[in-house]
Amino acid sequence: MKKLLIALSCALSLSAVAQAGWPEKPVTIVVPFPAGGSTDMVARAIALQMQTKLGQTFVVDNKPGATGTIGAGFVKRAAPDGYTLLVSSLGAFVVTPHLQKNVPYDATKDFDYISVPVQAPNVLVASPGQKARTVAEVVAALKANPGKVSFASSGNGSSDHLSAEVFWQQSGTEGLHVPYKGGAPAVNDLLGNQVDFSFQNVNAVLQHIKAGKLHAIAVTGDKRSPVLPDVPTLAEAGVKGAEVYSWQGLAAPKGLPPAVKEKLAAAAIAAIQEPEVKKRMVDQGLEIVASTPAEFTAFQAREWARWKTLIETRKITAD
């Protein structure tokens, strides 16, 4: 018995030493979307800084498909040792599981939530040919033509789609949702007057707004965006309770050793707060959050409940 206890003690000591030495080999950050998007950009910025801070290679691996659930499912099945991580937008964490059947993970049980590096409000933009220039005028157009005024989104269940649903719900109106396979084609058709309006991520349309190609009507945040200081919030414009943020989160397979989680969280938070990274994010309309694991875990639970209720109430489907 004494020998067994000594053996267990040695094994635990070796495990603690191994955890304390993390990372001792390259770390993979899975992004469940194609390269080039907002989530990919955030992941690569963090990876570069964490690589410098921790002295080990951090590789971004894009595993797109099934609106983020393929990549998230891959991470769920990985060993909880800190060498396989996930950076995703809110979809995989709090939206898609309510829309799709047979999602290969349980977002409430299968991940350790590490940090939300950034968030960004969406902005309601009008196509060049649209006459509406205020929220009141958009609401009037919707009430005059119920179910006919079109709103483009990057796909069913995306933050831009959910922003529209919340807006219609809170303003007592109904629009026509036009989902696209990604934000780029949605914005292209908006620029080409093929659709009327869209709630887009600020960073995705900021250049078009500044160039005068799209008109910004309101932002979905609880305060004005620093990059669009003259654009009111929806609440300021009379539509209360329609605050929506798009966000990216860093997670790991459930069961991460406490020492690894602590070291990972500290490095991730420091990475996004690095002055040059912070400036680049803020200049694009993103807001630095840098939450702790406890804060992200609580936030995920709140967002999970909020979007579950909306999806069920509005009868939103993945089709």
N, C-alpha and C positions, 0 to 999 in steps of 0.2 A: 504493500500500500504506500509506504514511504517513498519507494522508488517511482511509483506511478505519479505521486504528487510532485516529486522533483522533476520528472519528465514533462509533466503538464506545465510546471512553472517555467522550465527552460523554453518550452514551445511558445508560451505566452510572451516571454521576454524577447525571443527572436522575432515574433510577430510585431511587437511594439517597436523594435528597432527597425524592422522593414517599413512599418508605417511612417516612422519618423524620417526615414530616408526618401520617402516619396517626393518627387518622381525620379526613379532610377532608370527609366527607359522612356521612349517617345509616348506622348499622350495623344489620343485621337479625339478630336471634337467633331461629332457628327452634326451636320446641318441637313435637315430633312427636306430641303428645297434646292432648286438649281443654283449654280453659282451666279453672282452678280446682283442678287436682290438685297434688300435691307438686312435680313437675318444673316445672310452670308457675309455682308460687309461688317456687321457688328462682331460676328464670330472671329473673323480674320484679324480685326483690330485687337481684340482681346488676346487671341492666340499669340500674336507677335509680342505683345507686352509680357504675357505670362512666361513665354519662352525666355525672355531676357531676365525676368525677375527670379525664375526658378532654375535656370541653367539647364533646361532640358527641351527637346524639340516638341512643339505642339503642332499637330497636323490637322487641317480642316478637311473632312471627308464628306462630300455632298452625296446624300442618298435620297433623292427626291421620289415622290410617288404617293398616291392616295392621300393628298392634302396633308402630308407630313407624318402620316401614321406609320409608313414603312420604316423611315429612319428612327422614329421614336421607339417602335417595336424592336428594332435592332439593338438599341441602347438598353432597353429593358432586359433583354436576354444576356447582356454582357456581364462579366464578373464585376462585382461592386468593389473594385480595387483602386479606382481613381484614374485608370488608364483609358477609359472610354466614357466620354461626356456627351451631352446633348445641348445644343443651342437652338432654340426654336422660338417662333412667334407664339402668341397666345393660342392660336388655332389648335395645335396638337395637345396643349395642356388643359384647355378649358372649354373648347367649342366643338371640335370634330367628334369627340366621343359621344356627344349628345345627338349628332346628326347621322352617324354611320353605325351600322351593325357590325359586330365581329371585329371591333378595333383590337389589335394585338397587345393591348396593355390596359391597365387600370391606372389612370392618371392620379387617382387619389391614394394609391397604395404602392405603385411600382417605382417611384422615383424619390430620390432625396433632392429637395429643392435648395439650390445654392445661392443664387442671386439674380435679381432683375437688373441688368446693367443700365438699360435705357427704356424710355417710353416716349410716345409722341401722340399728340392729338391728331385727329383727322381734320381735314378742311373741306367744307362744302364748296365745290367749284361749279361754275356754270360754263357751258360750251360757248364759243365765240358768238353764235347766233342767238343766244338766249337774251331776252329783254329783262328778265328778273335780275335785280341787283341787290335785293335785301331779302332777309328771311321772311318778312311779311309778304313780299311779292311772290316768293316761292310757295308759301302756304296758300296764298290766294289762287295761284295757278293750279295747285293740287286739288283744291276744293272745287274749282271750276271744271276740272277734268279728272275726276277720280279714277285711279287705276290706269291712266294714260300717259302721265308725265314720266319719262324714263330716267332711271338712275342706274348708272353703270357700276359694277363692282369687279374685283379681281377673282370672284368666285363665291359660291354659296358658303356661308358661314365665316367669310373673311371679316376683318374688322370694319372695312368699308361697307359691306353688306349689312352688318349688325348696326352700324351707325345709322343707316337709312331706316332700318326697321324701328329703332328706338325713336328716331325723329318723327316717323309717321305715327307711331303710337302716342308720343307725347304731344303732338300737334293735332291729333284727331283727323289725320288725313290718310290717304293711300296712294302710293305711286306704283310704277311698273319697274320691277327689278330685272335688270339685264346683266346676268353673270358672264364673266369672261374667264379664260384660262390664264390668269395672271394679270398684274396691274398694268403692264406695258400696252397690251392690246386695248384695254379699257380706256386708258388715257389717249391712245391714238384715235379711237373712235369719238372720244369726247372733243378732241381738237378738230376732228373732221365734221362736227355737227351731226354725227350719227345717233348720239344720245344727248339728253338734255342736261343732266346734272350728275355729280358723283361726289361721294365722301371719300377722298383719297388721303393716304398718308402724306403729311406735310412735306416730308423730304422727297417724295416721289413727284410732286408737281410744283415745288417751289420755283424752279427755273422758268416754268411756263407762266406762272403768276407774275414773276418779276419782268418777264418779257412782254407782258400784256396779252398773252395768247389765251389765258383762262382767267376768269374773274372770280376772286375769292370772296365768298359771302359771309361765312362764319366758321369758327373752329369749335371742335367738340370737347375741348379741355375745360377745366374749372377756372382757368385764367387765360388771358391772351398769350399767343405764342410770341416769343421775343423776335422771331424772324418775320412775323406778320403783325406788328404792333397796332396797325390801324384796322385790323379785322376783328370784329366783336366775337365774343363767345355766343353760343346758341342761347344760353341763359340771359345774357345781356340783351339779346334780340327778341326775347319773349318766350322761348321754348325751354322750359325748366326740366330738369331730370334727364337730360339727354347727353350727359358727359360720357365720352368713350375715349379710351386710350388704346392705341396699338402698342404692344410691348414685346420685348425679347427676354427670354429667361435661360439661365444656365442650370442644368440638372445633371444628376448622375443616377446610375442604377441603385435601387433601394438597398441599404445595408452598408453604405460607405463607412469605413472606420472613422471614428470621431477625430483622430489626429489628422487624417487625410482631408476630411471635410473642412476642418478649421483652417488648414494650410491652403486648401483650394479656394475657399471663400475669401480669405485675406488677399490672396494673389489676384483673384478676379476683381474684387472691389478696388484694389490699388491700380489695376490695369486700366479700368474705365475712367479712373480719376487722374490718370497721367495727363499733364497739361496739354500736350499736342493732340492726344486722342480726344480729350474732353472738348477742345476747341473745334476739332473736325466734326464731332457729333452735333454740338450745339449750332454750328454754322449751317448744318443741314436741317435744323428744325427738331432735332431729337433732344430730349431732356434727360439728364443724368439722374438715375435712381440709386444704383449701387446698394441695393438692399442686402441685409444679412440673411442667412438661411432661415432663421425664425420668422423674419418679416416676409420673406418670399412664401414660406409655407402657409402663413395666415392669409396672405394676399391671394394665393392660388385657390384656397378654399372659398374666399368671398367671390372671386371671379367665376369659379365653377358654379356656385349657386345662382349668381346673377344671370349667366348666360343660359343655364338650364331652364330657368323660369321663363326667360324671354322666348327661347326656342319653342318651348311647349305652348306658351300663350299665343304666339304668333303662328304656330303650326309650320315652322320653317323646316324644310327637308333638304337633303343633300342633292336631290335631283334638279 
